[in-house]
Amino acid sequence: MPPKIAGTSLFATLLITSAAHAATVRPAETRRFDIPGQPLADALADYGREAGVRILFPHPAIGEARSPAIHGVLSRQAALRLLIAGSPLQVRSDDGHTVGLGQTTTDSRATTPYPPAPAADPGSDIVVTGTVPLEEERALAWKRQQVGTNAVMSGETIARRPGGNIVDILAVLPGVSAYADMGLGQAATGEAEFVSIRGIDSSYNAYSINGMRVAESDPATRALSLKMIAPYGLRSASVSKTPGAADYGDAIGGTVDISTPTGFQYGDHYLKLTAGSNYNDRADKLGFKPFGGVGQIEFGRTFGANDDIGLYATAYYEQRRSAAESTEAVTYIPATATAGPADLTPMGIKYDLYDSNIARYGGNFSLDVQGDVVSAFLRGTYGHYKVSSIDVQHSITGGILQLLGEAPTYDANGNYAPLGTLAGSYFQARDQVSQLGTIQAGTDIKVTDTLTAALRASYGYGQQRRPNYVEGSLYSDASLFTDSAGNPRGSVLIDTSDPKHIGLTFADPAVRDAVLSADSVRAWKFQARDVESDDNLYELKLDMDYAPDGLIKHLKWGGNLSISDRSQYDRGLLGNNGDNFVIPAADGSRPDFDAGQGPTGSALPGRNVAFMGGNYPAFRIYDRGYFEQSILPDAYTDQFTPDGTPNPGYYTANDRSRNTVFGTETVLAGYAQADALLGPVQVVAGLRFEHTDFTASHWVVVTDSGGASPDDTGHFTSDGNSYNELLPSLNLAWRPSDRLVIRAAARRSFARPAFSLVAGPETYSYNDVTGALAFVNRSNPDLKPTTATNLDAGIEWYPDRSAVLETAGFYKRLTNFVFTASATGSTPSSTSGTSTVGDVVYTMPMNGNGADLYGIEAHARKQFHELGHFFGGFGVEGSATLQDSKADSGIVGRGSTVLPRAPHVIYNAELFYERPAFSGRLAWQYVGRQLLSLNDQLDTYLQPNRQLNFNATYHIGKWSLSGQVQNILNKESFYKTMGKTTRYLGVQDGGGNGSYVETGRFFKLTTSFQW
């Protein structure tokens, strides 16, 4: 990690050394217990379920010990003290979630942190039976205690679920969905990247690790890519749909927090090793390497005179292989001369094949000290994600003579009659590196019996890199345009309604044979880029909590300061903004695309495969070596053909700095919040204020000769903006009984625009005759943040410890929203405005007007304990979100549309089995159609995504065996279309290739051993 972490570490060390060494004793709450006399191990299992905590104890130390019967109303601490009285066990740690027991010694029997137990209330008559407390049940208990609408998943559940990263797994939570786009080909890896809450774009969420904001290094979106966070070594992941004043305010969708473990969670000693293998059947089918592996080590322990110091650490490494096949249309035109905007025909089709090798590694640690007055901690997390990937493409473009302007588009009857065909082929090395690291230090100070202070300091680092993004293109020659007599040759009509079997109707079978042969294309040109963006995030946070004995239970106030230092560059490896290096002709000239001078596709190192089961019968896959060797040795040099033609020319100051941006965003926030109890009604009301200030410097191109002059130059210019947001919030929770909770919430929230929209590169164009400035394309530093009014109301019923039935309604009113969906790798496509000042035309992104999002969600879970020991392990769970939206993009003549990334329907359905020795889950996920962007023809939509997954875990003593299957039904991972129906396959936008993507099934098998 960067050396700046050292300062934070020193600060945390000073905090920790000030901590006392006595465990904190909190006021105990009572509950009903009914535990019969039985073997102590079984009694502890029953206790854990009834107390709602995880309990860890050394089995060998118990032997044949039996427990007394416990009946009555007691605190959980008192019940445990009675249960283990006279046994060889004592309480070593208790953080409220996990209780660790250890073996007593002669000197330690009098040092248990629990006070003597009071007598039980003999009036107790409730009977509760069960086995080891399950993670889902503890999650329900936590959820019931919250004042707002939340969902949580424990670390144990996360580790069992199928998925390559945390995003795939969280998608089963109520109202949560996951997605990836093809901006950088992420959907082709088979892994999701972003989390959406209630179907709203992920850039409207706030993200944190252990309660502190994390760095967001992608300038194209405010959404946090969670692909760096592997599902290993986590304590929990929680989603809040109704955050309060103490939470970050830029959370229109909600907040997502990832929590890591502490040593207190595992007791006096914990060591676990995990190893396994994974497999992708699509990679195997295509002849790529299909197997990967995973390994993890976890360590936890408590130590000190009273076990008041906790240490936890974990490290993991995983390699995962994947392959993908995809198709995509090229350029739609009206099907006839008189056709309307909804009657189109494609002029071309692209077939892409991806081979990806994903490696992720990282870990986290926590050092905690608990004391009566002062507690302190130092925590760190790190995730590294690298994918080495190639994308090989073959394309067919019909009507090439029409595209070149050498033939009319329609015949005399107004019908589209394509003439001339172009066969193309393409290679791209899609290597990516992403990092996400945090280090946090904090202390909790008991100022008085009723006043506590929590101080936090954190540093976060995020980076995204695309090094040596090499590309190469091959094309056929003009013999497919015209015959030997110069007459136009008939071309091809294309039907994309079935993306797995593209319809190709050739006018000439000979043309078909030539187009589908790798012999017909020759290498023509190469290009490459080096792209990087970084975010260094510093944050200080102070929270004060006053707990008076009265109507108000807690009065909280505090503030935080965060400073985000960002930088980005997108640098072509050759001149003229990374323009093409073309293989020169024999006469020293720079040939056109239809006169390539390189080897044919069939002569390049590689092999042939049957694409999509014969959709493209002899698909040629190229090795990357030829393309890298053709351009990388000449990076950052001047390149001209032998006859002196720029190829692409001089490498100038513009090429070094053209897409370079530096910026600093400072956020200062403060809040006050009161938590009151009015009988059975909990009221949490607060007010938050956030001030945002950013400044940015970016390169402005002044002179641009297209590579012909070494003197092309520009300069850096700066701009910025600041704005304030006042954010009131109110959360109500009425608990008329132990089993019923009725909630309501109202709040204001906002979302900052993507950094590239407010601080991006600026380009200038000049009049060729006069030299005067003519066009300016720039970001918009005055772009306003999107603001929202959020209303929620819901009811939750908990019929038993493992069951819940809940429903909620929500409404969001958005103003000044930017009409765009998050996209990786490029500035998001957004609504733009133009204005003319004098003779200069300015183009920049603009705010939309208003939008409304409203809907209902429902969630139910039930385990059938009443069916007995075996059948009582079965259960069902499901959730559904039904919503609608109306948005005014601000584009003249468009009227209202739905919000981007807001599907009408999201639902999950699960059948599960949960017992201590065995657990399994079959899960179906569905996310409905989503609007992605507005177009002059048909708007772009993402078609519904469906997936069936399975996981199972079997425990044998200290061993456990887990298996996972992702995408059992072999559904596509991404399907983008022009228009709402599947009639028209999507076209390329951003940097990725592929509108219909298949990645196959993923399998994982792991085994663990715990000491």
Secondary structure, DSSP 8 states (H G I E B T S, - for coil): --TTHHHHHHHHHHHHHT--SS-------EEEEEE-S-BHHHHHHHHHHHHTSEEE--HHHHTT-B---EEEEEEHHHHHHHHHTTSSEEEEEE-SSEEEEEE--TTTTT--SS-------TT-------SS--HHHHHHHHHHH-SS-EEEEEHHHHHHS--SSHHHHHTTSTTEEEE--SSSSGGGGT---EEEETTB-GGGEEEEETTEE-----TT-SS---TT--SSS-SEEEEESS--TTS-S--SSEEEEEE---GGGT-S-EEEEEEEEEEEHHHHHTTS--EEEEEEEEEEEEESTTS-EEEEEEEEEEEEEEEEEEEEEEEEEESBTT--TT-EEEEEEEEEEEEEEEEEEEEEEEEEE--SSEEEEEEEEEEEEEEEEEEEEEEEEE-HHHHTTSS-SB-TTSBB--B-EEEEEEEEE--EEEEEEEEEEEEEEE-SSSEEEEEEEEEEEEEEEEEEEEEEEEE--GGGTB-TTS-B-B-EEEE-SSTTS-EEEES-HHHHHHHT-GGG-EEEEEEEEEEEEEEEEEEEEEEEEE--SSSEEEEEEEEEEEEEEEEEEEEESSHHHH--EE---TTS----GGG--S-BGGGSSEEEEEETTTTEEEEEEE-SHHHHHHHGGGTTS-EE-TTS-EEEE---HHHHHTT-EEEEEEEEEEEEEEEEEETTEEEEEEEEEEEEEEEEEEEEE----TTS-TT--EEEEEEEEEEEEEEEEEEEEEEEETTEEEEEEEEEEEE---HHHHS--BEEEE-TTT--EEEEE---TT---EEEEEEEEEEEE-SSTT-EEEEEEEEEEEES-------SSS-----EEEEEETTEEEEEE----EEEEEEEEEEEEEE-GGG-TTGGGEEEEEEEEEEEEEEE---TTT-EE--BT--SEEEEEEEEEE-SSEEEEEEEEEE--EEEE--SSS-EEE--EEEEEEEEEEEETTEEEEEEEE-TT---SEEEEESSSSSSB-B--TT---SEEE---EEEEEEEEE-
